[in-house]
């Protein structure tokens, strides 16, 4: 006969599930926008509960490049990457609202703030408005469009703990309702 779970075990399981939803939010958003994912993990480290490792960093300085006279080819990439950064927090918040505070997604949010500040030329008030819009956009996409895929990937992450980019791609190919063809919406 199996012993019932203790409160500590239940809290740990809930925290792991929150991490799975958070990382699944990033991974689903990245897949949707056709941004390569190398690895997704819900194995905690010293300074993180989980992570998504992205395969291509060409767009990381795109926001600064836009300000330095570059053409606007990187604009779409910047917007997509910002939404990917915010999608983890929104997925976690949708799954378990009381579990998500900005501190739980502090590195994601800090990177989004840096991008937004670069994008608007350093104006903090404009960056704040821009981030609010992006958070609303990420919330809409997570809750109204990607949620079934986030749930499925989070459940798979809870089974496997770690998935390579190839495993994530195979997972999505196996799902008939994943709408990667609508990535440019």
C-alpha positions in Angstrom: 0.0 0.0 0.0 1.3 3.4 -1.0 1.7 6.1 1.7 -0.2 9.3 1.1 1.9 12.3 0.0 3.0 14.6 2.7 2.4 18.4 2.5 6.0 18.9 1.6 5.8 16.4 -1.3 2.6 18.0 -2.5 4.2 21.5 -2.5 7.2 20.2 -4.3 5.0 18.5 -6.9 3.0 21.7 -7.4 6.2 23.8 -7.7 7.5 21.3 -10.3 4.3 21.5 -12.2 4.4 25.4 -12.1 7.9 25.2 -13.5 6.8 22.8 -16.2 4.0 25.1 -17.3 6.4 28.1 -17.2 9.0 26.4 -19.4 6.4 24.9 -21.7 5.0 28.5 -22.2 8.5 29.6 -23.5 8.9 26.5 -25.6 5.5 26.6 -27.2 5.9 30.4 -28.0 9.3 29.8 -29.5 8.0 26.9 -31.7 5.0 29.0 -32.8 7.3 31.8 -33.9 9.8 29.3 -35.4 12.6 30.3 -33.0 14.8 27.2 -32.5 14.8 25.5 -29.1 17.8 23.4 -28.1 16.8 22.1 -24.7 13.9 22.4 -22.2 14.5 21.4 -18.6 12.5 21.4 -15.4 15.5 20.1 -13.4 16.3 22.8 -10.9 19.7 24.4 -10.6 21.2 26.6 -8.0 19.8 29.8 -9.5 16.9 28.5 -11.6 13.9 26.2 -11.4 14.1 25.3 -15.0 15.1 26.7 -18.4 14.8 26.8 -22.1 18.0 27.0 -24.1 17.5 28.6 -27.5 19.4 27.6 -30.5 19.9 30.8 -32.3 21.0 34.1 -30.8 21.1 36.3 -33.9 18.3 38.5 -32.7 19.6 39.1 -29.2 21.0 42.5 -30.2 18.3 43.4 -32.7 16.6 46.0 -30.5 19.9 47.9 -30.1 20.5 47.5 -33.8 17.2 49.1 -34.6 18.3 52.2 -32.7 21.7 52.4 -34.4 20.3 53.0 -37.8 19.7 49.4 -38.8 16.8 48.6 -41.0 13.6 47.2 -39.5 14.2 43.6 -40.6 14.8 42.8 -36.9 11.6 44.3 -35.7 9.5 41.2 -36.0 12.3 39.1 -34.4 12.4 41.5 -31.4 8.7 41.4 -30.9 8.6 37.6 -31.1 11.5 37.2 -28.7 9.9 39.5 -26.2 6.7 37.6 -26.3 8.6 34.3 -25.9 10.3 35.8 -22.8 6.9 36.8 -21.3 5.0 33.6 -22.3 6.6 31.5 -19.5 5.4 33.9 -16.8 1.9 34.1 -18.4 1.6 30.3 -18.8 2.6 29.8 -15.1 0.2 32.5 -14.0 -2.7 30.9 -16.1 -1.9 27.4 -14.6 -1.6 28.6 -11.0 -2.1 32.3 -10.5 -1.0 32.4 -6.9 2.4 30.8 -7.8 3.6 33.5 -10.1 5.2 36.7 -9.0 7.6 38.7 -11.0 10.4 37.4 -8.8 9.7 33.9 -10.2 10.3 35.1 -13.7 12.8 37.8 -12.7 15.5 37.0 -15.3 12.9 36.7 -18.1 11.3 39.9 -17.1 14.6 41.7 -16.7 15.6 40.7 -20.2 12.3 41.9 -21.5 12.8 45.2 -19.8 16.2 45.6 -21.3 14.9 44.8 -24.7 12.0 47.2 -24.3 14.3 50.0 -23.0 16.6 49.5 -26.0 13.7 49.4 -28.4 12.2 52.7 -27.2 15.5 54.5 -26.9 15.8 54.4 -23.1 12.5 56.1 -22.2 11.3 54.3 -19.1 7.7 55.4 -19.3 7.4 54.4 -23.0 9.1 51.1 -22.2 6.6 50.4 -19.4 3.7 51.0 -21.8 5.3 48.8 -24.4 5.8 46.0 -21.9 2.2 46.2 -20.7 1.1 45.8 -24.3 3.5 42.8 -24.8 2.3 41.2 -21.5 -1.3 41.5 -22.7 -0.3 40.1 -26.1 1.5 37.2 -24.4 -1.4 36.6 -22.1 -3.9 36.5 -25.0 -1.7 34.1 -27.0 -1.1 31.8 -24.0 -4.7 31.6 -22.7 -6.7 31.8 -25.9 -4.5 30.2 -28.5 -1.6 28.1 -27.2 -3.1 26.7 -24.0 -3.8 23.1 -25.1 -0.2 22.8 -26.5 1.3 24.3 -23.3 -0.7 21.8 -21.2 0.4 18.9 -23.3 4.1 19.9 -23.3 4.0 20.6 -19.5 2.6 17.1 -18.9 5.3 15.6 -21.1 8.0 17.6 -19.3 6.7 16.3 -15.9 7.3 12.8 -17.3 10.7 13.4 -18.9 12.1 16.3 -16.9 14.4 17.2 -19.9 13.6 17.4 -23.6 16.0 18.2 -26.4 15.0 20.5 -29.3 14.6 17.4 -31.5 12.3 15.8 -28.9 10.2 19.0 -28.6 9.9 19.2 -32.4 8.9 15.5 -32.7 6.4 16.1 -29.9 4.8 19.0 -31.8 4.8 17.1 -35.1 2.9 14.3 -33.4 0.2 16.8 -32.2 -2.3 17.4 -35.0 -3.7 20.6 -33.4 -0.4 22.5 -33.1 -0.8 25.5 -35.5 2.8 26.4 -36.4 1.5 27.4 -39.8 -0.2 30.4 -38.1 3.1 31.7 -36.7 3.0 35.0 -38.5 -0.3 36.1 -36.9 
